[in-house]
Amino acid sequence: MTAPTEFLVGLIGEGITASLTPPMHEREGRHLGFDYEYRILDLLESGRAPEEVGAILAEAREQGFAALNVTHPCKQLVIPFLDELTPAAEHIGAVNLVLIESGRLIGHNTDWTGFRSALLTGLPDARRNRIVQFGSGGAGSATAYALLTLGVHRLAIVDVLPERAQALVNAYAPLFPDQEVCVSTTDSLHTDLATADGVVHATPTGMKEHPGLPVDVTALAATAWVADIVYRPIDTELLRAARSLGHEVLDGGRMAVGQAVDSIRLITGSEPDAIRMRTHFLELLGDGAASRVVAAWGRV
């Protein structure tokens, strides 16, 4: 009997010891028939600075790693140490997956594809002509890129730092010249929300550590949908408020699973089972997350 193919994978970042990525990868890797090991490389645990990410990559290459996921605060810092970037990673300006192929370090971004697949599977019939997005940081860059690749006609970006939103507009407008990418200002926000087909929330607001309601859902048209990238809790205050008014919603767990699905595909060359991974992810969240999602939305 042939021994299973071995994959050694890691995650570089700060404060990531409780990440759900390792168990997601390892279980799905085993389902696919691989000897799959996933290690946490927490900068806080090792006492290393984010600027040492290049040295960490070099060490991982020497140790036989097949790939490394990258998260905060290294998604941009890692780029100068790579041999190649995919076009999407270059456009977004962030890398969350480094493949090690024949000694070369190849930077990918599966955050945008993860959100894209989340939207297509979670809200398959949603209109996407006019979208308002809250947040233009690292996650917002990925979700905006995904929206524009899906053909959104008008994407209005809101940020507490208008200059950051404008920088994202300046980066993407030339890439998508037939679509409108703009900053939603205080003066235009009410109209933008009232005429939006959907709203994407891509800031930390709503996380357990950052409670609050980032969007006034009462300003939305009755037919608008609401997507959140926050997944702890899986049923955020924003989603509960939107659902109570009859809006279709998309939870942040779908993006988290989507990026993991795409990462595993790139690492192994095999097709992960996205539904199986989604179910496992909800189990990992605990606190009856799977039951609560099914009760709220009628589906996993």
Disulfide bonds with the S-S distance in Angstrom:
none
